[in-house]
């Protein structure tokens, strides 16, 4: 058992510990139930719960969150349209989001798979200072997919 000042009192019976806590007008809180014998501390339980919730909130604030944004292009996408898509990718990467770039093939366009690979290579070259390739280009059915993440 540990008293409110943080000093170790020692191993005592549960009834004695509860009586000691009542003398301090505080609660007996089991701090480490897995220890042998379990460790208890005399403290204000309401304040203890409040501090625990504050710690959880601080940990949540420090977590970084990101989204996966998707950019869809076709194998015959024009140069200007491609530059617009690349500017969108750079904006998303600047906001620390991951970007999934998809090249959609319809019908007989699947024969133009090399054209789709060339488009993705061009996107990689244009964004290499900001983004790293997390998932290299690969086919998922009739779609060529690549994932970029911020450096």
Steps between C-alpha positions, in 0.01 A plus 500: 500500500610854422384802699381833345852649519644214292676321789480122515320379809553131429285190471190523720157338514213636288290605801794692650567667164137609469505635857823695428343647186193602701731678751635712212143558363617352166439185297705180475580448130654183358778632276661174387265202527736259321783540750543247779381630748283763324611861543248745646528873553307740719372781277194692386343265244306776322821694441675181385229434237516864387878477450462174306250659259731800454787266409281324243398835346864611473594172333213546253616851414848379415375231261531594136202423282502472125261410225548309178399721208439343161586649161355321197643540150455325166779381267415769242486790750631819341818680612323799656251281684788289629678813631181602683480153659869524602434837666214338695735219605758755622229682698387176667858398579559849647211434741671172609239280330579185305398498134378198305547555126285278278518459122167364379491286185168448319433244232790458259705769678656219705739455206636847586635382836848632416349846447350480850838397647662798324241735653572368849877528443450863397298566818778341710762725334290816549432431869828336607614795716178489706381141489635148529349201322339287770350246262653466155266485198313171468185375334180441696266364235467761225654773717866589543551623859785679681514657848711807585573614856660820633876492566 
